[in-house]
């Protein structure tokens, strides 16, 4: 999946782009598996996502995630 498609996927789910990128990395760009990870969660996503940004907060849907809690 292209970066612009991942960003669109993230936007429709109100999720930070970094989290979406991390999800797709873990899912090996499999959109079905990515959706499952997004719905069920995965402890590996957040460290990867925060490594992609200097932001202190990211959003996974409606959930606000603080870097210091990762």
N, C-alpha and C positions, 0 to 999 in steps of 0.2 A: 504494500500500500504506500502511496506517495505521501510525502510530508503534508501537502495541502489536503489530501484526503483524510489523513489522521487528524489534522486540525479541525476539519469539518465534523468528523466523528466526535471529537472532544467537545466541540461547541454544541452539538445537539444533545449531549449528555451533561452540559454545564460542568465540564471537567477540565482541569488545567491541561494545557497541551503537553507539558512535561510528563504528567501521569499517563496520558494517552500514549505518548511515545514509548514509555517504559512498558506499558501493557503490551503494546504491539511487539516490542523486542522480546519479551518473555513468551509471547504467543507465536513467535516466528512469522509474523505478518498474517496469521490466520485470523480472519475477522470473526469467525464463529467462536474460536477459543478466546479471542480478545474480549468479546462480549461476555463470555462466561466469567473471565477474570474480573471484568468490571463489575458484574453483578454480585459475585461471591467474595471478591477480595483476594489478595495474595500478599503475604508479608514481604516478598521480594521487590514489589513495585516501588514502594516509597523511597528506599535508599537510592535506587536508580534514578527516580524522578528528581529528587533533591540534588543529585550530583549534576544535573543538567541546568541548574539555576542557582542564583544567589538569593532568591526570594525566601522569606521566612515562613510563608503560608502557601499552600496549594489547595485546590478544591477537587474532591472526588464526588461529583454530583453535588448534593447539598452539604456534604461534610467538609468542614474547613480543617485542614491538617497542619499542625504547627511543626516546623522543622525540629524544634527541641524535643518533641515527643517521638521522634523516629530513631 
